[in-house]
Amino acid sequence: MNKVVIVTGGSRGIGAATSLLLAQHGYAVCVNFHSNVQQAQKVVESIEEQGGKAFAYQADVSDEKQVQAMFVATRQRFGTVSHLVNNAGILFTQSELKDIDVERFKQVLDTNVIGCFVCCKSYINQLDEEGAIPGAIVNVSSAASRIGAPFEYVDYAASKGAMDSITKGLSLELAGRGIRVNGVRPGCIYTEMHADGGEPNRVDRLAPNLPMQRGGTPEEVAQSILWLLSEEASYVTGSFIELAGGR
């Protein structure tokens, strides 16, 4: 069976590292992006330079029609989408909950939760059209779902908690079909997302307080995603890998 994967939010950070690693292991990759076409195309070019197969596709993951079109485009290019990595996510400037407005909260839920839901739904529906095909989903959650991210990102933490619930529930719905659903929970990882929150050096500030006394890398998270998607994890579903340096 051809290994075809869609990586949402695949143009930077964990998504980019995951796209590159999966391509190195024989996956044909749809690198989804929301707005930065240059970053997405750079990932595609890196994959192609190494002999892999990839293309970039712009879609807002919270928009079901755009997601459905992305699945159609990927199937037309590479065949049935056998694997899915729900990595797209947003956060906003660090803030206490009392200062977070409803619009911000809704935006976070739209991308992080609705986006995961819509992509999972589209993935399952296209498999239904193809018949009984085994596959796997990995949802990129966050250690924030356990910790709550007080004084910084309670809205983000809440969205990742919802993603964890989707992961667990969907894993039970699909287990009998040979489709595995798992999650990873990164902690302090060196990605551009911290700049979105207003503190580019956040990992350096927190790293000395972590049991491992360092931040993690996108490549380390990508290795766990690769394993969960692979047949080496064939008896693993409804599980979560913690990537938070012991926190």
Disulfide bonds with the S-S distance in Angstrom:
none
